[in-house]
């Protein structure tokens, strides 16, 4: 415990804080932990990594696997017929379709064809993705427990359905840091051209109980990519530097007195913000990109903040050492009007998603960059509500759905997992959310069971107390 100033009596809060730190320190020594609460696990990566960085293309709302990656001819044959009770079993339904007397099978309107040397079947709605099938690893049997949007997207982003845990990007920042001291380790981009059907919360890229320096930094389109990055009118850069120097002196004094990790974390953030005043404008300036590159990503790549522009920006950020870039594109929640809705969503995202993979490959970055595409759950084989000959919708389905990965040490041109004839149950190769996280960490050289952080009496990790590396998808 620190010495108290002369004549100063310890408060109850001081006594509890300092005695707790002392006891915690003894416990850590006794357990022989090799964990540094500020900088992540020591001696990491734990083993040789296969990739250095991640770009996660999060399709918020739950894309339908039946119109994208999992063709089910049997459903077309039985279109309009009731889903057999034996298929659904005792699986729960949402309140939106749970009271339907009949659950009519909805065969997909989209046609599928085989593509590439691997012969992977892809929907006609994704013609550009079809051109990269020999580079992607398709997961057709991903599953989760969460059946509603908020807990489901929270689960994917943090490894837990309950808000408050660190996001996966924050875990990577904590474990591996950034490859560029002038840019954040974790950057978030939200499409401005997507539908705002399901809300996104900053906690999805928050640091939780990790030091706040590991939280995601959201870049926006507009004059300043980061809020309040520029100096106010009348404040020179030298003034900002003098202010930070004074703040650092106060921080050292407060840190020595309080032993609070968050004090140092906030100082780190202030210093990074100062450096970002120069690095961010350079990283976000795409005027030097060639016409061929802009054309590859599509016409909307010229409009800052669109999904296409954000894919291009993600490539520029990982080139400069950013560890984790997460793009959020909303609008995939088609409970009705699915044919028109999902066609629009695919048109917005297909070209740029494929272009990102191609661009990384031609620059020699794909081998050590992991690209992930997917949402928080899939959609039901049956129609929610009324179905017509030309229109239908699908409810949430967490039991099995599709995602894809590319680069970063995964098997290329490979399909892992299979579902039944109704896309309702897993037949083989199931991948749980915790398994996906464990595999992502493994590719980055991190053992998901060893990357932990002490909080409230236990050591937490991204995968909680579960998860296994899916070795069948590793190259």
C-alpha positions in Angstrom: 0.0 0.0 0.0 1.3 3.5 -0.8 2.3 5.7 2.0 -0.4 8.2 3.0 0.5 11.9 3.2 1.3 13.2 6.7 -1.8 13.6 8.8 -4.0 12.0 6.1 -6.4 9.2 7.3 -7.2 6.4 4.8 -10.7 6.3 3.5 -12.7 3.0 3.4 -12.5 3.1 -0.4 -8.7 3.6 -0.4 -8.2 0.7 2.1 -10.4 -1.7 0.0 -8.7 -0.7 -3.2 -5.2 -1.0 -2.0 -5.6 -4.1 0.1 -7.5 -5.8 -2.8 -4.6 -5.0 -5.1 -2.1 -6.4 -2.7 -4.1 -9.6 -2.2 -4.6 -9.9 -5.9 -0.9 -9.5 -6.5 -0.1 -12.3 -4.0 -2.7 -14.6 -5.7 -1.3 -14.0 -9.1 2.3 -14.7 -7.9 1.1 -17.9 -6.3 -0.7 -19.1 -9.4 2.3 -18.4 -11.5 0.4 -16.5 -14.1 2.3 -15.0 -17.1 -0.3 -12.3 -17.7 0.3 -8.6 -17.9 -3.0 -6.8 -17.4 -2.0 -3.9 -19.5 -0.4 -5.5 -22.6 -2.0 -8.9 -22.8 -0.4 -12.3 -22.4 3.4 -12.4 -22.4 5.3 -14.6 -24.8 2.8 -14.2 -27.5 2.0 -15.1 -30.2 1.8 -18.4 -28.4 2.9 -20.1 -31.6 3.8 -19.2 -35.2 0.8 -17.3 -36.6 -0.6 -18.0 -40.1 -2.0 -14.5 -40.4 -1.3 -11.0 -38.9 -4.6 -9.2 -39.3 -8.4 -9.6 -39.8 -11.0 -7.8 -41.9 -14.5 -8.8 -40.7 -17.4 -8.0 -43.1 -20.3 -8.2 -40.7 -23.7 -8.5 -42.5 -26.0 -7.3 -39.7 -29.5 -8.6 -39.7 -29.0 -12.3 -40.7 -28.5 -13.1 -44.4 -30.6 -15.9 -45.7 -28.4 -18.9 -46.5 -31.0 -20.2 -49.0 -30.6 -17.2 -51.3 -26.8 -17.1 -51.0 -24.7 -20.2 -50.2 -26.9 -23.2 -49.3 -29.0 -24.5 -52.2 -31.9 -26.7 -51.3 -33.7 -28.2 -54.3 -36.0 -30.2 -52.1 -37.5 -27.0 -50.7 -38.4 -25.9 -54.2 -40.2 -29.2 -54.8 -42.2 -28.8 -51.6 -42.7 -25.0 -51.9 -45.9 -24.1 -49.9 -46.2 -27.4 -48.1 -46.0 -27.4 -44.3 -42.6 -28.0 -42.8 -42.7 -31.5 -41.3 -42.8 -31.5 -37.5 -40.0 -34.1 -37.5 -37.7 -31.5 -39.0 -38.3 -28.8 -36.5 -38.5 -31.1 -33.5 -38.5 -29.2 -30.2 -36.5 -26.2 -31.5 -37.9 -22.9 -30.3 -39.3 -20.3 -32.6 -39.4 -16.5 -32.2 -42.6 -14.8 -31.1 -43.0 -13.6 -34.7 -43.7 -17.0 -36.2 -44.2 -19.2 -33.2 -48.0 -18.6 -33.3 -48.4 -19.6 -36.9 -50.7 -22.6 -37.3 -48.8 -23.7 -40.4 -45.1 -23.1 -41.3 -45.1 -23.3 -45.2 -41.8 -24.2 -46.8 -40.4 -21.4 -48.9 -38.3 -22.6 -51.8 -35.7 -20.1 -52.9 -36.3 -17.9 -55.9 -32.6 -17.7 -56.5 -30.9 -20.1 -58.9 -27.5 -21.7 -58.0 -24.7 -22.8 -60.2 -21.2 -24.4 -59.6 -18.2 -22.2 -60.0 -14.4 -22.3 -60.0 -12.2 -25.3 -60.1 -13.6 -26.4 -56.8 -17.2 -26.5 -58.1 -18.7 -24.6 -55.2 -22.4 -23.8 -55.6 -23.2 -20.1 -55.3 -26.4 -18.1 -55.8 -26.9 -16.0 -58.9 -27.3 -13.0 -56.6 -23.6 -13.2 -55.9 -21.9 -13.2 -59.3 -18.7 -11.5 -58.1 -18.3 -13.8 -55.1 -18.7 -16.6 -57.5 -15.4 -15.5 -59.1 -13.4 -16.0 -55.9 -14.7 -19.4 -54.7 -11.3 -21.0 -55.3 -10.0 -18.6 -52.6 -12.7 -18.9 -50.0 -13.6 -21.5 -47.3 -17.4 -21.8 -47.0 -18.9 -22.8 -43.7 -22.4 -24.2 -44.2 -23.2 -25.3 -40.7 -22.4 -22.4 -38.3 -24.7 -22.3 -35.3 -25.5 -20.1 -32.2 -27.9 -20.2 -29.3 -29.2 -16.6 -29.8 -32.4 -16.3 -31.7 -32.9 -12.5 -31.5 -30.8 -9.8 -33.0 -29.3 -8.0 -30.0 -28.0 -11.0 -28.1 -27.0 -12.7 -31.4 -24.9 -9.9 -32.7 -23.5 -9.3 -29.2 -22.5 -13.0 -29.1 -20.6 -12.8 -32.4 -18.9 -9.6 -31.4 -17.9 -10.4 -27.9 -18.3 -14.2 -27.3 -21.2 -13.6 -24.9 -24.9 -12.8 -25.4 -24.9 -10.4 -22.4 -23.5 -6.9 -23.1 -20.4 -5.8 -21.3 -17.7 -8.2 -22.4 -14.8 -7.1 -24.5 -15.3 -7.3 -28.3 -13.1 -9.6 -30.4 -11.2 -6.7 -31.9 -10.4 -5.5 -28.4 -9.1 -8.9 -27.5 -6.8 -8.8 -30.5 -5.6 -5.3 -29.6 -5.0 -6.5 -26.0 -3.1 -9.6 -27.1 -1.2 -8.4 -30.1 -1.3 -4.6 -30.2 -1.2 -2.6 -33.4 1.3 -2.9 -36.2 1.4 0.9 -36.4 1.9 3.0 -33.3 0.2 5.9 -35.1 -3.1 4.1 -35.8 -5.5 2.2 -33.6 -5.2 -1.6 -33.5 -9.0 -1.9 -34.0 -11.0 0.2 -36.4 -14.8 0.1 -37.1 -16.5 1.2 -40.3 -20.3 1.4 -40.6 -21.9 1.5 -44.1 -23.8 4.8 -44.6 -25.7 3.3 -47.7 -27.3 0.4 -45.8 -30.8 0.1 -44.4 -31.1 0.9 -40.7 -33.3 -2.0 -39.8 -31.5 -3.3 -36.7 -29.5 -0.8 -34.5 -25.8 -1.0 -33.9 -24.3 0.0 -30.5 -20.8 1.2 -29.7 -20.6 -1.5 -27.1 -20.3 -4.0 -30.0 -16.7 -2.7 -30.5 -16.2 -1.7 -26.8 -13.3 -2.9 -24.6 -15.6 -4.1 -21.8 -13.4 -4.7 -18.7 -10.1 -4.5 -20.7 -8.3 -1.2 -20.5 -10.2 1.3 -22.7 -7.2 1.9 -25.0 -8.3 -1.4 -26.7 -11.7 -0.3 -27.7 -12.5 0.0 -31.4 -12.2 3.4 -33.0 -15.0 4.2 -35.4 -14.0 6.0 -38.6 -16.7 8.1 -40.3 -17.1 9.7 -43.7 -16.9 13.4 -43.7 -14.4 16.1 -42.9 -12.9 14.3 -39.9 -12.8 10.5 -40.1 -12.6 10.4 -36.3 -14.8 12.7 -34.1 -12.9 15.7 -32.5 -9.6 14.7 -34.2 -8.9 18.2 -35.4 -7.8 20.9 -33.1 -10.5 23.5 -32.3 -10.1 26.9 -33.9 -7.4 28.9 -32.2 -5.5 25.9 -30.9 -2.2 25.1 -32.5 -0.6 21.7 -32.7 2.1 23.0 -30.3 -0.6 23.9 -27.8 -2.0 20.4 -28.0 1.5 19.0 -27.4 2.0 21.2 -24.3 -1.4 20.2 -23.0 -0.6 16.5 -23.4 2.8 16.9 -21.6 1.0 18.6 -18.7 -1.6 15.8 -18.7 1.2 13.2 -18.7 2.7 14.7 -15.6 -0.6 14.6 -13.8 -1.2 11.1 -15.0 2.0 9.8 -13.5 1.2 11.3 -10.2 -2.4 9.9 -10.2 -1.3 6.5 -11.4 1.3 6.1 -8.6 -1.3 7.1 -6.1 -4.4 5.3 -7.4 -2.9 2.2 -9.1 -5.8 2.4 -11.6 -5.0 0.9 -15.0 -7.6 3.1 -16.6 -5.5 6.3 -15.9 -2.7 5.1 -18.0 -5.1 3.8 -20.7 -6.6 7.2 -21.1 -3.2 8.8 -21.4 -2.4 6.3 -24.1 -5.6 7.2 -25.9 -4.8 10.9 -25.8 -1.3 10.3 -27.2 -2.6 8.1 -30.0 -5.2 10.7 -30.9 -2.4 13.3 -31.2 -0.5 11.0 -33.6 -3.7 10.2 -35.5 -4.1 13.9 -36.4 -1.4 13.1 -39.1 -1.8 9.4 -39.8 -5.6 9.2 -40.2 -5.9 11.9 -43.0 -3.2 10.1 -44.9 -4.8 6.6 -44.5 -8.2 7.7 -45.5 -7.2 9.7 -48.6 -7.9 7.5 -51.5 -7.0 10.0 -54.2 -3.8 8.1 -54.9 -5.7 4.9 -55.8 -5.6 3.9 -59.4 -8.7 4.0 -61.7 -8.4 0.2 -62.0 -8.6 -0.3 -58.3 -11.6 2.0 -57.9 -13.3 0.2 -60.8 -12.6 -3.2 -59.1 -14.5 -2.1 -56.0 -17.4 -0.6 -58.0 -18.8 2.8 -58.7 -19.8 3.5 -55.1 -16.2 3.1 -54.0 -15.8 6.8 -54.8 -18.4 7.8 -52.3 -16.9 7.8 -48.7 -18.8 5.8 -46.2 -20.4 3.3 -48.6 -19.8 -0.4 -48.2 -17.5 -0.4 -51.2 -15.5 2.6 -50.0 -15.2 1.0 -46.6 -13.8 -2.2 -48.1 -11.2 -0.2 -50.0 -10.4 1.7 -46.8 -10.1 -1.6 -44.9 -7.4 -2.7 -47.3 -5.5 0.6 -46.8 -5.8 0.3 -43.0 -4.4 -3.3 -42.8 -1.6 -2.2 -45.2 -0.6 0.3 -42.6 -0.6 -2.1 -39.7 -4.2 -2.0 -38.2 -4.8 -5.4 -36.6 -8.6 -5.7 -36.9 -11.0 -3.9 -39.1 -14.7 -4.6 -38.7 -17.2 -3.4 -41.3 -20.9 -3.4 -40.4 -23.5 -3.5 -43.2 -27.1 -3.4 -42.0 -30.3 -4.4 -43.8 -30.3 -8.2 -44.0 -33.4 -8.7 -41.8 -36.0 -9.7 -44.4 -39.1 -10.9 -42.5 -41.1 -9.9 -45.6 -40.2 -8.8 -49.1 -37.2 -11.1 -49.2 -36.8 -11.5 -52.9 -36.4 -7.7 -53.5 -34.7 -7.0 -50.2 -31.9 -9.6 -50.4 -31.3 -8.9 -54.1 -30.7 -5.2 -53.1 -28.4 -6.2 -50.3 -26.3 -8.6 -52.5 -26.0 -5.9 -55.2 -24.7 -3.4 -52.6 -22.0 -5.8 -51.1 -21.1 -8.5 -53.6 -18.7 -6.7 -55.9 -16.8 -4.9 -53.1 -16.5 -8.1 -51.0 -15.0 -10.0 -53.8 -12.8 -7.0 -54.8 -11.4 -6.9 -51.3 -10.2 -10.5 -51.6 -8.8 -10.0 -55.1 -7.1 -6.7 -54.1 -5.4 -8.2 -51.1 -4.3 -11.2 -53.2 -2.7 -9.1 -55.9 -0.9 -7.0 -53.3 0.5 -10.1 -51.6 -1.6 -9.5 -48.5 -4.2 -12.2 -48.6 -1.9 -15.0 -47.3 -1.5 -13.2 -44.0 -4.9 -11.4 -43.8 -8.0 -13.3 -42.7 -11.3 -12.0 -44.3 -14.5 -13.1 -42.7 -18.1 -12.6 -44.2 -21.3 -13.4 -42.3 -24.1 -12.3 -40.0 -25.4 -13.1 -36.6 -27.7 -16.0 -37.6 -29.5 -17.4 -40.7 -33.1 -17.6 -41.8 -35.9 -20.2 -41.6 -36.8 -22.7 -44.3 -40.4 -21.7 -43.8 -42.2 -18.5 -44.7 -43.0 -16.1 -41.9 -46.6 -14.9 -42.3 -48.4 -14.8 -45.6 -46.7 -16.2 -48.7 -47.6 -15.3 -52.3 -46.3 -16.6 -55.6 -43.8 -13.8 -55.8 -43.1 -12.7 -52.3 -42.2 -14.2 -48.9 -40.1 -13.6 -45.9 -38.1 -15.7 -43.5 -37.7 -15.6 -39.7 -34.5 -15.9 -37.6 -32.8 -19.3 -37.6 -29.8 -19.8 -35.3 -29.5 -23.6 -35.7 -27.5 -23.5 -39.0 -26.4 -20.9 -41.4 -23.5 -20.0 -43.8 -20.4 -17.8 -43.6 -17.2 -17.7 -45.5 -13.5 -17.0 -44.8 -10.6 -16.3 -47.1 -6.9 -16.0 -46.8 -5.1 -16.0 -43.5 -4.3 -19.8 -43.4 -7.7 -21.3 -44.2 -8.4 -23.9 -46.8 -9.2 -22.3 -50.1 -11.9 -23.7 -52.4 -13.3 -25.8 -49.5 -16.8 -26.4 -48.2 -17.1 -27.4 -44.6 -20.2 -28.7 -43.0 -23.6 -29.7 -44.4 -27.3 -29.2 -43.5 -30.4 -31.4 -44.1 -32.7 -31.0 -47.1 -34.5 -28.2 -45.4 -31.4 -26.3 -44.2 -32.9 -26.6 -40.7 -30.5 -29.0 -38.9 -26.8 -29.8 -39.1 -25.8 -33.0 -40.7 -22.0 -32.6 -40.3 -19.3 -30.1 -39.6 -21.0 -27.8 -37.1 -19.1 -24.7 -36.2 -20.3 -22.8 -33.1 -19.6 -19.1 -32.5 -16.9 -20.1 -29.8 -15.3 -22.4 -32.4 -15.1 -19.7 -34.9 -13.5 -17.3 -32.4 -11.1 -20.1 -31.2 -10.1 -20.7 -34.9 -9.6 -17.0 -35.6 -7.3 -16.6 -32.6 -5.4 -19.8 -33.6 -4.7 -18.4 -37.0 -3.3 -15.3 -35.4 -1.0 -17.4 -33.2 -3.1 -17.2 -30.1 -4.3 -20.0 -27.9 -7.8 -19.1 -27.0 -7.5 -20.8 -23.6 -4.4 -18.8 -22.7 -5.4 -15.3 -23.8 -7.2 -14.2 -20.6 -7.8 -11.2 -18.5 -8.4 -11.1 -14.7 -11.6 -9.5 -13.7 -13.9 -9.9 -10.6 -12.1 -12.9 -9.3 -11.7 -15.0 -12.4 -9.8 -15.1 -15.7 -12.0 -14.3 -18.6 -11.4 -15.1 -22.3 -13.2 -14.4 -25.6 -14.4 -18.0 -25.8 -15.6 -18.1 -22.2 -15.3 -21.8 -21.1 -15.9 -23.4 -24.5 -14.7 -23.5 -28.1 -12.4 -25.7 -30.2 -10.2 -24.9 -33.2 -11.8 -26.2 -36.4 -8.7 -27.8 -37.7 -10.5 -29.2 -40.8 -10.6 -25.7 -42.3 -6.9 -24.9 -41.7 -4.6 -24.9 -44.8 
